[in-house]
Structures are given as structure tokens and as C-alpha cells.
């Protein structure tokens, strides 16, 4: 999704970086959109820079190898009704998020993405560029005091220009994520898709009670098991029944069932074929034709808007089913190769990491 979004023509990089940062928050931290932006009912609670601390990581040999750790405090975790949120620590969540160990995964690094945005906005106290940051000596990366109350996620104008001091609304995250997911052939996903998966992985890695803490649920709650746990998604019942290595089977099935491998190829909208498809469905509708015939232009316009929306959904569903029925093993192999190699967005992350390692090696020598 990130690679596809970055390949769009005429993207606004500052705006796009924000959207991708929200996705990383959802994928790694499993937070709801309300933990990042504001609801229309209460515009005072949102993620601010004072809730973020970033430190350098050092390897076991004491060297800095380009990795950072972010300490994040989320202060709005439950719902848009702030009054019913539980008091005290249950209304907050602190997470320690480290950089990935693999250089290929740096574009999915939450600390690195935060730092890039901080540098772009000029919010760091001691550094003004990525190059300075990578060769710096401060363990704690300080944010200028005057920007601590600023929102991490900024609202944008209709022309996608970021507006200082204005936090982004929650609705944007859901709408934009759905739009990009559909364009990539993955269906209409939401931030809760990542929240479900993140909590399931935490439960597997440690214990379900830790997953409840991760999700800000009470210790006695069964919400995780009833609504979030995706244990059956990649459960290989064959290896369990036949006493084979179920851990290895689960890892294999998890990779084989990746939605990225079986994503649909949906032709873009706006082409002559798409327009003909939409217009055919619109002009076949008897209510629209009747409104047009009787001269009810306003009513006809409302019908046309609703019908175009339905036609676009039908277009996507048709091509999703077509892709599923016509998918070949050669296509799957090609996608596996693409996932294992560095996609388009990885080149920037790899250059940052290679530059960092070079600097570290020079300092060590």
C-alpha cells in the first residue's frame, strides 16, 4: 500500500508521510484512529509531540547503527465519548517502539518516520537535516519546547497543504485507508484490521493477558477473545492433527495466506471502459429515467450520485471476483518475489541505513 501510494503522480510528500505514519501506528501499535486525531465532538484530545520521546539505540558493542527507539504515550484510547472513558492509567497507554532489525524494513520504522517529519517541520532542537541527525552524538533527540503542544498529525487544506496547529480529524484516516486499500485490490480495510492483527500477534508472542494490556482492556475482560483474536486465520489444523511441527506450519501458512499475494487487480476509474460500465448501470435504472423524463433535475441528480457510487462498488467487486478466479501460480510466484525483494519505497530507507552504517564504520575506524 505504501509503495503504491508513493508511486502516484503529483503527490504531496509531507501529506503522504503523515498518512503512512498513521498506518504504521495502526499496524505496530494497534491503536484506534482516535488515539491519533480528533473527533468532532471533542477537539482537545489528540496525539501531540509532547507525547513522543526518541532516543538512539546502541548495539551490544556500543556503536550507533542508525536505529532509534520511540516512547509513545496515547491519551485517548476508547471512544469518541470521552466522558465514559475509564479514569487513571486505563485511559492511557505507553508503548516502546524500536526500529526494525532489518535495513529492508526501515520504511516501516515508526521512530525513523517520526524523525523525518520532525526534520521536515524544523522541530528538532539540535539537528536540521537527516545527515546531521545520523552523525549526531545526543542520546535523546530533543524537540523544541515551543512545538511540544503541536499535533503530530496535521489537518490539510483541500489542496493537501498542511495547516499548522490544526489536528487531523479521525474520519480522514478511515476514508483514506479504505480508498488506498481498494485501489490496491485489498478490499475496504480500516485501522481496526491492523488492531485485530496486532493484538493477535501480541497474544501469540507473549500471553493473552499481555494482549489485553496492549489493547487497554481490563484484566477480566473477554473482549479480545470474543472480538479481536484471529487465531483461526492461519491455524493449520492438519499439522496439529497429525502431530507435525505446528509452529513451522503456522509460519508457512501465515506467509501463504498473506492478502498481498492474492490481492485483486482492479483497473483504474475514469477510463472509457469504466465510464461505459457506470453509465450503463445509471441509464438502466427506472427511477433515474423516470425522474429525467418528468423533468425533476434535482431528484435525477441525487439518483445519479447514488447510482454512480453503487456502480463503482460493482466495478470493484466484479474485478475482484475476476482476479480471484483467474489468478495463476506464476502470478503468485511473482508476488512472492516482489515481497521478498525491496519494493519501490525501500530504496530511500536502504540509502539512509547504508549511509548510517558507513558513518558508524568510519567513526569506529
Secondary structure as GFF3:
##gff-version 3
##sequence-region A 1 365
A	DSSP	alpha_helix	2	6	.	.	.	ID=ss1
A	DSSP	alpha_helix	13	24	.	.	.	ID=ss2
A	DSSP	pi_helix	25	29	.	.	.	ID=ss3
A	DSSP	three_ten_helix	33	35	.	.	.	ID=ss4
A	DSSP	three_ten_helix	49	51	.	.	.	ID=ss5
A	DSSP	beta_strand	52	58	.	.	.	ID=ss6
A	DSSP	beta_strand	64	74	.	.	.	ID=ss7
A	DSSP	three_ten_helix	82	84	.	.	.	ID=ss8
A	DSSP	three_ten_helix	88	91	.	.	.	ID=ss9
A	DSSP	beta_strand	93	98	.	.	.	ID=ss10
A	DSSP	three_ten_helix	103	108	.	.	.	ID=ss11
A	DSSP	alpha_helix	110	121	.	.	.	ID=ss12
A	DSSP	alpha_helix	130	135	.	.	.	ID=ss13
A	DSSP	beta_strand	140	141	.	.	.	ID=ss14
A	DSSP	three_ten_helix	145	147	.	.	.	ID=ss15
A	DSSP	beta_strand	154	156	.	.	.	ID=ss16
A	DSSP	beta_strand	162	167	.	.	.	ID=ss17
A	DSSP	alpha_helix	170	183	.	.	.	ID=ss18
A	DSSP	alpha_helix	191	205	.	.	.	ID=ss19
A	DSSP	alpha_helix	208	214	.	.	.	ID=ss20
A	DSSP	alpha_helix	223	223	.	.	.	ID=ss21
A	DSSP	pi_helix	224	228	.	.	.	ID=ss22
A	DSSP	alpha_helix	237	241	.	.	.	ID=ss23
A	DSSP	alpha_helix	246	256	.	.	.	ID=ss24
A	DSSP	alpha_helix	272	283	.	.	.	ID=ss25
A	DSSP	alpha_helix	286	293	.	.	.	ID=ss26
A	DSSP	alpha_helix	297	326	.	.	.	ID=ss27
A	DSSP	alpha_helix	329	340	.	.	.	ID=ss28
A	DSSP	alpha_helix	346	364	.	.	.	ID=ss29
###
